[in-house]
């Protein structure tokens, strides 16, 4: 009998051969995305500790419509007692062609009046075996019924055979074994709406660039001002600010803290021996009467050093190798609290052909030196900080979770929403960004060089460096002013940590629960092996012994997936679309003597018109907000049956909302607002 006014249809399901009837109420919710409805017949069987129901046919026509919840009654002769599983089958109806069904959840109310949530949140095809677990989240050792123990065992065997590891390149984190997005289950692929929006944006951009004759052009730019006409329609307040201020030293210094790569700069307590900056060189740029030594002592000197890049061969362009400089940049926090570049050396080994450039050099010498430093920084930003440390490592956390956890495990329920489309975007990134014409392939280091850079970076990556509070301390950046990446990031770290602590402590009341949870131990062991390649020196855990260790690790994972990814991803159009500010590709060799450059040299060094617009168009796509964006802390799928974690989610959301308001208020006072870590702008998973 129909009971729910939201349902369009209902069915009175009767089991005629039974004499005694016991009724189960089923609320079946169909997803609200396009095409989630079905006309197929649905069969449901309930399994309980005291037996199973009949395989009951829902003789469907026009039911299971998009975004509706239908309520049904399923009768059995006796109570099944404790409900264990629901089997859902989808079969053809009247020779109609198949339409896949997105089943969100089923809530069963037992004859005893208990409402049990069975989350599904996946597409179902004809002939698939779908058995839903419901009720309280359970760790493996808490299972107490032989049917569920066996079911869980089979589920994990199946998942391990479905999600497998593959080596992408020696020395890099391992990846999932799928070659094509179409091989992934539909629920972890991009939504159709997003695909349509990306396609439209690509088309719109392509048409504009083609009409203007910019796409594919091998011409050099005649003037830097011409680049302002790349897009008619796509500009942001920040991209315009960058195009006006890119030459200014204080804005250059600002970007080491609040641009796209805040992970390299550190306080300098002693100049590296291979960077022989003298007092005389920098005295004019320091406070009157002060010295470099004094400023180092006061903690006002900072260093950006790309030595990791030293010796990596750049790619060839028209048969000649390009140039990448493993440079060093010294920065000074002046009395106005502005971080100013005061000395640049473009290669690691000092020599006469490797002069130290200074702000007092000719405008174009200094500009060129700054551009080569920024070019090296862009290699690190894109390959190491963005691709490897967020996208690829998240894929490891994701694949390991899919292989190790049952869907009923509390940590699976907590983590899965944070991995939503990661495999999709990563498979896409490997074939497009690193494909033959991909922007990373055409960058100065090219595919091979960037792979080597990531390899070196992974071997040096420590657990500590991925945990923001420790990373900030290790780099001596606790007190540098106007460092919004740190200010917002630390607040977000604490908010995530409080949320994770509440959830983890709720499910793990003692350390012994951690130690005996085989699925959790397997998850971290797979991450250690496939993500950090068994490198014990990295400090990454191989196993968990305490609740505290689990809380810290999951905080780091959620922080990486949400906050850190937003910090390195969301501003790409703002900063990169004005190519003179950051170019992934520079043509001319870096200057080896002073006084030889002009604006002509800078134009020659910049990418040609076609490559410039190729970069700008891609960063336009990667910085767009799409209509299916799920903001950080939103969990539209209902996965937890227990009220406690749902309450914790609400508190988490309230904290994020308070921080968002505080960031907006702060930003109103700033000349350059920092919004990349506003929780409303952060996505809940890496989806672009
Ligand atoms: Fe990204």
Boltz pocket constraint, residues with backbone or C-beta under 6 A from the ligand:
constraints:
  - pocket:
      binder: B
      contacts: [[A, 386], [A, 391], [A, 565], [A, 569], [A, 686], [A, 688]]
      max_distance: 6.0
